[in-house]
């Protein structure tokens, strides 16, 4: 193969707080094929110019494609509506921090000079191919630089890949932006190196799965097969060296990185079985695959020793859609056995058992995203979550017990939601204000590839069109935007329109958050073998103390986990065979505990809510 040199680029508005796992895994794929490859974090350059705090706020919390709008104002100019129309139409005039919005939009004043400097730097080095990773809000910045590079050197090959290029979106981007020679759709671990090798040897790209490319005559070729990596152990360990070496060149960015990422699995084992209706993640590669547990442990140790410890960090975040349950066989026990100060983040399913959450805590997995989504079982059924409300509450309780922080959002606005569903939520929330509240509550987002997006009429979703923000970022008509958009606006049919309880829901969640932030608690203390005392400092407490003795203590302790009424009776008869039990008296006692807000009930199931004493506050976890 002739000498071939590739540059992988990370553009705004990717966060500067951690390296890109995708391009950091692609680089060693090229290196082992003897293809020279560099990675350039051009997001560093823009962040240092506009100010790191402002940049990161847009990067991590950007509403209505605000990051894309910053570059689009320069790329498309007067072809786009004004900022005033953008702000009013997209509802951004409701943002309380007006200075943030004006400062963010003013970042466009730095874009032209920034792009010129990026293009000049790249052009000064003898690269054959430039590859852009395109996730979240990186599209306009990437195509803007691609256009400049093509103008400087028409023979330069431009490739793009990433989540924004999957499926029809990749075709749409290819049709709209002719400076892009190739788009890799799906998993590019093998297809991207194959494209580079074929470029270097002047071979056709037709046989490469998922690739969309434009030939020398301007004709677009589309390979609709899906690129999926079956054996994840074949993937190399990521190379984060470019990130850390470049990070050191920016004084204002030093110390900003507190974590790096790793991947143990791809796809979603729940989604492959019964996908949550609102989720659009990895639809073309939903098949669940995991690295062998020994390989994952080897990679974890490598990343820890090579990047985490030398850079004085203590956090590795897993990018998996969901933790592989088989990892409780070897991976988790090995972490427990070799316990270190390393903290690990995983996305998990909220049906994990209490013992499994205990194992996670012991293994250093102190931060999870459980996909709770809601606490009303009927709404969870609408979503196809495969969990119940009372079990989601149990999960939150166990996280407090095990000192695991749970990141979650409460979702609402699903078709066919009813007033009684909200009433069920309003009954639960006052009882659990000592548990971790949602970080936010958001309406149903219609995402490409989701079940709701694929079959909207089936669920009473009508008038589907690209989210309004796209019209203020790209000067294209609705038909074109429908190809490149990931988020969509929609309406409900008359029958499917959900009950509008958002204001009251907002009030309840604000109350919950305030109580939790004040450190209100419900704890249980075993005063002696026969006495359990519940100490309640919550605003919703019926009494500050509740003393449970004998059989009452046994019942409450047995309901530490979710228990069916029949199982409660069976437990009492086994443990107290000489005691006469009246079923109605037991039921009355349980319902009294529910009325006192120290227990919740769902159908015939009960769950005690008190946290055993001597547990550290959740804010002490340092995650």
N, C-alpha and C positions, 0 to 999 in steps of 0.2 A: 504494500500500500504506500502511495506517495505521502509525504509529510502532510498532515492535516491538523489544523489547530482550531479548537472550539472554545467559545466563551459562553458560559451559562450566566444569565443575568437575573437578579432579583430587583424589581422596580418598586417604586411607591404604588400603592400605599401598604406594602407589606411592613409589619412591625419590625423595629430594629432590636426588639428584646430577645429574640432567639434566632438561630440560623434556620434556613429552609431545609427541612428534611428531604424534600423531593430532589432538589438539585444536588444536595450533599450525598445522596445515594447514587445519582446518575454519574457523577464525576468518576468514582472508582470503577463503574461499569465501562467507561471509556478508557480509563488508565490501563485496565487489564487487557485491553485490546490494542495497547500501544498507540492510543490516540491522545495527543496532548490536549489538556483541558484546564481552563481557569474558571473560577467563579468570581463574579463581581457583584458586590452589594451596593448598587447605586441608590438604594433607599437610604443608606447612610448619608450620602452626599446631600440629598434633598432635605433630610431631617436636620442636618447641621446648618443648613441655610435658613430654613423657616422657623427653627426652634423645636427642640426635641419634645417639649411638653405638648405643644400644639399639634405637632406631627402625630404623636402617639395617640392623642385623643381622637383624631380623625381616623387613624389606622385601626384602632380597637373598638371605637364606639360610633363610627360614622353612620348618620341617618340618611336615608334616601339617596344613596350613591353620591354622597358629598365628596368623597375622595376622587371619584371618577369625574365629577363636575369640575374640580379644580383644573385638571389637565384638559378636559373637553373645551373649556372656555378658550383655550389657546389653540387647540387642534382644529376646532370647527368655527370659532369666532362668531360672526353675526348669523351663521346658519342656525344657531340655537336661540331659544327664547332668552329673555333677560334674567338676571339674578332675581329681580323683583317678582317676575312671574314664577320662577322656580320656587322661591321661598313661599309665596302665597298659595300656589297650586299644590305643592307637596306638604303644606301644613307646617313648614319649618318656622313660621312666625310664632308658633306656640312654644318654641324653645326659650326657656327662661334666660339662659346665658346668651344674650344678644351679641356680646363682644366676641364670644367663641365663633359664632356663625360668620360675622363680618371678617374676623381674622382668618378663618379657614378659607373663605372665598377669595380673600386677598392674596393667598398663597399663589394664585395663578400669575401674579406679577413676577414671580421668580422662575416660572416654568420654562420660558423660551431660552433664557441664558443657561439654565440647568441642562436642558436637552442638548444644546449646542456643545457644552463642555463634555457631556457623556459621549456624544458622537465623535468629537475630536479625539478624545482619549482612545476610544475603540479603533478609530481609523488609523491612529498612529502605530498600532500593533498589527502584525500580519496574521489576522484571523481569517479562516475560510468560512466559518459558520458561526452565527450568533443565535443562541437559543434562549427564549424567554419562558419563565414559569409564570403562569397566569391563574391566580386564585383570588377570590374575593374582589377587591377593587384595584386591579392592576392592568386592566384591559387598555384603557386609553393611553396611559403612560407608556405602555409597551409598544402599542402600534405607532405612537408618535415618534418614539426613538427608532423603531424599525423603518419608518418612512425616511427619516433623515439619513440613516445608514445606507439605505438603498440608493438615495440620491447621490451619496458620496461614492458608492461602489455598487453598480447594478449587478455585478457578478457575485456579490456576497450572498450566501445562503442564509435565510431567516427561517427559524423553526419556532413553533410555539406549542406548549402543552400545559396541562393542569386542569383543575376542576372546571374552569370557565370554558374549556374547549371540548367537553364531553358531549357525545351524541350530536344532535342537530346543531348545537351551539358552535361546534367546530366547523361545520359546513358553512353556517351563517357568517362566521368571522372570516373564513377564506373568501367567501363571495364579496364581502364588504371591503376587505383590506388586501389589496393585491401585492403589497410589499411582503406579505407572509408567503413563503414558498411552500412550507409544509406545516400541517397541524397534526400532532399526535394525539389521538383520542384514546381514552381508557388508560390502562397501566402502561407507561412508556419505558419501563426498566429494560425491556429487550427490543422494543420497536425503535426507540430513539437511537441506540447504538447502531441498529441495522440501517437506519436512514443515513447516519453519518458514514458508515462503511460503503453504502451504495453510492453516496455522493462522491466519495473519494475515488471510487472505481468506475464512475460513470455508468452505473447500473440502474435499471428501472426500479421504482418504488412500489409497483403494482401489487406485489405479493405480500407487502408488510401490513399486518392487521391494523385496522382502525385509522390508517393514515389518509389524510386529505391533502392533495398536492396539486399545484398548478404546473403544467409542463411548459416547455419553451415557446409553445404556440399560444399560451394563455388559457388552455383548456383545463378545466378542473376535473381531477380524478378522485373518486371516493371509494375507499375500501370499507365496506360496512361490517366486516367481521370484527369481533371484539378481542382486544388484547388482554389476556388474563394470565397472571403468573400463578402457576399451580403449586410450585415448591418454593416457599418463601425462604427456606434455608439457603437457596442458591443466591440470594441477594447479598451483596457485600455490606460490610459495616459502613455507616455513613462517615464521610470525611468533612468535618467541621473546621478544618484548619484555616481555610480562606476567611471564614467569618471572624474568627478570633484574631487573626493577624491584621485584618482590616479594621476591626473594632478598635484596636489599639492606636490607630491613627487619628481618632476623633476623641479629643479630651472630654467633650460633653457627653459622650456615649459610654465612657468607661464605667464599669460597675453596674451598667443598666441590665445586662443579661443575668438572669437569675435561674435559668433553666434551659435545658436542651430537650429535644424530642427523640423518641424511639418508637418503633412499630413492631408489635408482636403478631398482629393478625390483620387481615383485610376482609372486607365484606361484613355481613351481619348475620349471625346464626338465627336470630329471631326474625329478621327481615326476610331471610330465605324461606322461612316457614310460614309466617303470617305478618307481613310488613305493616308497621304503623302507617295509617292512611296518609298522614301529613308529611312523612319523611321522604325527601328526595335524594338522600345520600347514596352514592355508589350503586345506582340502579342497574347500570350495565355490568357491574362487577360485584353483584350482591352475594355471590357464592362465598361462603365463609371458609377461609384458609388460615392456618396458624403456623408459625414457626414451631419446630419441636422445642420442648421446654428446655432441654439442655443447650440448644443453640441460642435461645432467647436469653438464658442466664449468662452465657459466654459474651453475648453482645452487650448486655447490661453492664457487666464488669468492665468490658473494654471502654465503653463510653464514660463510665464513672472514673476510671483510672486515667483516661486520655484527655478528657475535657472537663468533667465536673470538678474533680478534686484540684487539678492545677489552676483552675479559674475560680477557686474558692466558692463554688456553688454547692447546693445540696439537693437539687431537684431534677428529676427526669420525668417528663410528661409523656405518657403513651398516647399515640394518635389513633389507637384502635377505636372502631365504632362501639365495640363492646368486649369486655374481658371474656376470654375463653374459659368456660367452666372447668375444662380439663386441667387448667393451670393450678387448681387446688390439689392436684395429685402430687406434683413435684416442684413446680416453679415457686409457688407461694411457700410451701414448707422449707425450701432451700433458702429463701430470703429470711425466713424466721430463724433458721439455724445459724445463718451467717449475718445476723443483724448488725446493721451499721447505722450511721447518722443520715443516710440517704433517704430522702422522701420521694415517693412515687405517686403519680396521678394516673388514674384509670377511669375510663367510662365503663359503667357497669349497668346491669339490669337490676331494678329495684326489688326483684323477688329473691335476692340473696338471703340465705338463712342467717340467723343471728350468729351462729358459730362461724360461718364464713366471713362475716364482717369482723368478728374478733380476730380471725386469722389475718385478714387484710391489715388490720391495725398493728398486729404483732410483726408483720412483714415490712412495715414502714410505708404502706400505702395509706397515707393520711389525708388524701384529698381525692374525692370521687365526683363524677357527674352521673347520677343514677337515672336520668330520664324519667323523673317522677311525673311531670307534666300536669297532674291534677290530683285531687284527693277525693273526687266523686266517682264512684265505681261506674255509674251509668255513662258519664262522659268518657271515662277510660275505655269503656266498651265501644263507644262511638269511634274512638281513635284506633281501636284494635291494639291496645297496649299489652294485653295479656296479663294485667295485674289488677288488684283491687285497691280501693281507697284506704281501707283499714291496714292493708299490708304496706302501702306507701307510708302511712303514719308510723307503723312499726319500724320501717327502715330509718326514718328520721330520728326516731327515739334511739335506736341502736347506734346510730352514728354519734349521738351525744354520749352514749355510754362508752363507746370505744374511742372517743376523741378523734373522730374522722369528720372532716368538713365536707359537706355535700353541696355542690353547686347545682342549682336547679331553677327553672322558670315555670310559672303556672300558665298554662295555655287555656284560652277560652275562645268562644265564637265558632264552635264547630256546628255544622248543619244538624238541625233537629235537637239542639239543646233546649231544655224546657225550664220553666221557672222553678220547678221542684228540684232540679239539679243544683241550681244556685242555693236554694234553701238548705240543701244537704251540706254544701260548703260552709254556709254561714253558721250551721250548728257545730261543725267540726273546729273551725278556726279558733274560737274563744278557749277551747279546751287544750290547744297545743301551742300557745304563744311562747312556751319555754323551749320549743324545738326550732330547728334552723328554718327560717322563713325563705320563701323564694327570693331570688335576687331581682326578679322583675315579673311582671305578668303581661303577656302579649297575646294579641288575637291570632287566630289561625293565619299562617303565612302559606300561600299557595306556591309550592316549589315545583320546578320542573322535575320530572321523573317520579313524583309521588303518585300514589293511587288516586288522590283527589284530582291531580293534574291530568293523569292519563284517562280517567273516566269521570269527568266532572258532572255530567248530567245524571249519572247513576246516584249521585249524592246530593242532588238539588243545587249544584253549583253552576251558575249560568254567567253569560256575558264575560267570559274569560278574556283578558287582554293583558299586554305587558304592563308591569307596574309603572305608574305614571312617571316615576323618576327617570326612566330610560329615555323619555321624550326630551328631557333636558340635558342628556348626555350625548346622545347620538342623533344626527340630523336625518334619520331614516323614517320611513312610514311604518305603520303598525305591522304590516305583513313581514317586513324585514326584521323589525324588533322582536317579533314573535319567535324568530329563529335564534336570536342571540341572548334573549332574556332568560334569567334563571327564576326570577320572582314575577308573579302575576297578580294583578288586581282581578276582582271577581264580584259577583252579586249572588244572592241566594234566591231560589224559587220561593214562592209564597209559602209553600208547605214546609220548606227546610229552614226558613229564617229563624235563627236562634233567639231566645229571649235576651233582651238587652238589660243585663244586670251589672254592667261594667262599673258604674259609679259606686254602687254599694260594695262591689267586690274590691274596688280600689280602696275604699275606706277600711274594709276589714283587713286587707293586707298591710296597709299603712299602720293600723293599730297593732297587728301582729309584729311587724318589724320594730316598732317603737318599744313594745314590751320586751322583745328579745334583746334589743340594744341596751335596755336598762338592766339586763341581767336577771330578770324575773325567773324564778325557779320553782319547780315541783320536785322535791327529792324525798326518797324513802330512807328511813334510818331504822335498822333493827336494834331496838333498845335492849332486848334480851330475847332468848329463844322463842318466847311466846308472844312478843309484842313488836309490832311494826308501826312506826309513826310517820305519817306523811306531813312534811313541812311545805307550805304553799305560800309563796310571796308574789304570786301572779295577781294582776289586776282583776282577773276573772275568778279568783278564789272564792269559794263559798265560805270556807273557814281557813284560818291560818295553820291549823293543825288538825289531823284526823288520826285517832288511835285505833288500830286494828289488832284484835286479840284472838288467839285460838284459831277457830275455823275461818273467821274473817281474814285473818292474816294469811292463812293457807290459800284461800281463794285468790286474794290479790297477788300473792307471789306466783301462783300458778299462771295467772294472767299476765305475767311479765311478757310472754309472747302471745300471739293471737290464738284464742281458744274458742272452740265451739261449745255451746251450752251443754250439749250431751257429754262432751269430753270432760268438762268441768265436774259434772255430776259423777262420772266414772272415776275421776281422780279422787274426789272426796270419799267415795265409797271404798276405794282401795286403801287410802291412807288413814281413814277413820271408820273402820268396819263396825265399831260398836256404837257409833253415833247415829241417832235417828235423823234422817235428812228429809226435809219437806221441799220438794222441787220448787214450789211456788215461793217459799221463803228465800231459797237461794237466788231465784230469779229476781225477787224484790230487792235483795241486797245488791245484786249486780246493777240493777237499774238505778238504785240509789247512788251508787258510786258514779254512774254516768251523770246523774243530775248534779252531783257535787263537782263535776268537771275533772275528776281524777281518773276517769276511764272513758273510752268511747265504745260505741256499739254499732255494728253493721249487720243487720239481719239477726242471725243467731250467734254471731261472733263478738267476742269482747277482747279488749286490750287495755291493760293498765298503763298509765302514762307517766308515772313517777320514775325519776332517774335515781338509781342507787347512790348513796353518799360517796364522798371522797373522789369525785370525778372533777378533773380540771376544767375550767371554762374553755369553751371552744376556741376563743380568740387566742389562747396560749399556744396553739398548734404551730404558729409561725408559717402558715401556708397561705 
